[in-house]
């Protein structure tokens, strides 16, 4: 029993150290791949565009709509999404 507790304690310590290393060495906020994490509070005129090509991208967009006050729409191309996002400024 003592050996199991010691092994679990070492495993927990390794996990904590790995997490601390990840936090210390991760890139700045907003530079994680192609996903922007520089979010601000959504205003009344903001929109959320999701761009993807898999069926689950469309499904997750539909499932996520109730979680946000801003309109959310799925697009297969960035050009369509940008057009929809910019349309709010003209209409």
Secondary structure, 3 states (H helix, E strand, C coil): CHHHHHHHHHHHHHHHHHHHHHHHHCCCCCCECCECCCCCCCCCCCEEEEECCCHHHHHHHHHHHHHCCCEEEEECCHHHHHHHHHHHHHC
